[in-house]
Amino acid sequence: MKLGAMSVVGDLRTLLHFPDFRRLLAVRLLSQLADGVYQVALAAYVVFSPERQTSPAAIASAMAVLLLPYSLLGPFAGVLLDRWRRRQVLLYGNLLRAVLATGTAALVLSAVPEWLFYLSALSVTAVNRFILAGLSAALPRVVDDERLVMANSLSPTAGTLAATAGGGLAFAVRLAAPDGGRGADAVVVGVGALVYLLAGITALRLGRDRLGPDAGYVQLRLGAALATTARGLVAGLRHLRERPGAAYALSAMTLMRFGYGALTVMVLMLCRHSFGDDTDVGDAVEAVDVGAGLKLLGLAVAASGLGFFAAALITPWGVARSGRFGWLGLCAAAAAVLEPALGLTFAPVPILCAAFVLGLVTQCSKITADTAVQSSVDDAFRGRVFSLYDMLFNVAFVGAAGVAALILPLDGRSVPLVLTVAVLYVAVAALMFHVKRARASLEAAPGATPPTSPPSSSGPSSGPSSSGPA
């Protein structure tokens, strides 16, 4: 691990020699730090408010309200990202989120209908989809092809760690606040709004046209851009279909996201109703000390963050040794074994260990999948493909929450759910190992060419072709 940490430090020093990478990374860190603050504030308000009797169905409903509408807007976001200047998206998107988050803080303090609060939170979440997709699509513009895998190992992982740190900051602010109720939640949301503002200002350090897309793809008129959405979506899907490596990686990551979402709901219910100071009331379980559960949730977030950091250390080595699909298969196989071994105890310490394991394997898989997509998809299509990627994430996460709501009892202890997720990870591992063998056999056949992306036709700004072992 010491050698791995030294390698990460060396890789980071190499990447920091690219000045625009430094600037883009600063925007990512501040933006995702604010995401962590805002998301924990929402979780504390929705799940851990003492006056709320939270259930798995209520959590699933909240996720559906916040995430499913974007599933309809996602393709529009992709088409716009391929026409708007991505630096402008990062600038105005973060400034808009600062304003919207300030409005959310005011709503938390006010006695407003619940739908109005969710509408405000939905607005911030919708803009967030543009920011994350734009950051991913812009990354190949600020580093050279040889260091793209390295950048994908460090940049998104650093952003995830920043989000984890933001969550920790939110927990600290809320638990330290003397009020501990709506006032504390509003203060935390206000802190998130301030960090969003800083992220927008930081984006000004990047050149207006530096992040692409190329001038030939920039379309300033909004009406003209929206008119091409349907054709652009079809073209993006066709482009992805012609690059099977990217399509397989997206499929694996979507299925693993489903498992992660189901276990997230389980951990939320365990922290809310099982890991605090509980009192049985008939057949129901009422958590008396929600603060204790909130602290344990904070530890689970921290454990998952450590897993994200460990993923940055080992993923470059794992991909080099096993290939992209082999590494995806190993990650899924590890989750299939360790997730039930730890999760079936339904005890705090093993659950925290499981959070670390799931953070590790999920981030390892995401780094690998991101690299596969960026290396196979042309620059002119990256915005659309990453928006579809994000849309699949949302649908899988909400679908998992819905399944969890049908299976989980109020206290969060469900053997069938844990075993179902384990079977899902087994299926992903089997699929990835099969794809790896099939691609290796095809490449070994006399006169065969590897199933990588066709030559790019979008000029020198296109992402590099898929390379390396399958």
Secondary structure, 3 states (H helix, E strand, C coil): CHHHHHHHHHHHHHHCCCHHHHHHHHHHHHHHHHHHHHHHHHHHHHHCCCCCCCCHHHHHHHHHHHHHHHHHHHHHHHHHHCCCCHHHHHHHHHHHHHHHHHHHHHHHHCCCCHHHHHHHHHHHHHHHHHHHHHHHHHHHHCCCHHHHHHHHHHHHHHHHHHHHHHHHHHHHHHHHCCCCCHHHHHHHHHHHHHHHHHHHHHHCCCCCCCCCCCHHHCCCCHHHHHHCHHHHHHHHHHHHHCCHHHHHHHHHHHHHHHHHHHHHHHHHHHHHHCCCCEEEECCEEEECCHHHHHHHHHHHHHHHHHHHHHHHHHHHHHHHHHHHHHHHHHHHHHHHHHHHHHHCCCCHHHHHHHHHHHHHHHHHHHHHHHHHHHHHCCHHHHHHHHHHHHHHHHHHHHHHHHHHHHHCCCCCCCHHHHHHHHHHHHHHHHHHHHHHHHHHHHHHCCCCCCCCCCCCCCCCCCCCCCCCCC
